[in-house]
């Protein structure tokens, strides 16, 4: 739609009346009929006034009045549009997904996204968006969640659990993972775990570690049996429970083929 007589500031107001909070530079240029130089200068003025942010070159997010003090709207408002702009599959994962499933003792300090190619972290106001790489991103691994501006992909609880174990160094600490699992496990479904295991898109070591951690939390008997039956069909290699810590003197858990080099003391 053409807004040739409108300023960029007016263009932002018009988009918001339609429930839109993102746009591309190309869209704005086509709508406003501005020169690239004039658009760039206008955008910079609005960025300085905290009315606009540019998470990626060519992609802009409008900052509504109520979020101008903190510098950006929540990442959930624009992550789906950003990843569409990047043309990359993705899902919101790890502690961010756990929080969305109601399993986080503390609000995550970063917004964590898993995708198939490397992306630099983004600072959007007070929110830091971090990206983690996984070769395969398939639709069965996530569910759509509504946001104030549309929807976003969020990993299912079962994959969230496996990812928390897989990316434990980035999450914080294995005890923190156990604490999150103590709430997240209430959302587990055997059928979804079964489909994940059959997909062959899971790391054996993640299943080993998750199985052991779930034994520390009451109410997971059926899931533990399912994970154990699956590991019995695999060629397990002994691995440390905590991969970033020495384990030469650690006791071995033969049930999961793990060297227990960390005492589990979660805030359950």
Helices and strands as residue ranges (DSSP letters): H 8-17, E 22-24, H 25-32, H 36-48, E 52-56, E 59-62, G 65-67, G 75-77, H 79-86, E 90-92, H 94-100, E 110-115, E 122-124, E 127-133, G 139-141, E 142-147, E 150-155, H 157-166, H 168-171, H 174-184, G 185-187, H 190-198, H 204-214, H 221-231, E 239-240, E 251-253, E 258-260
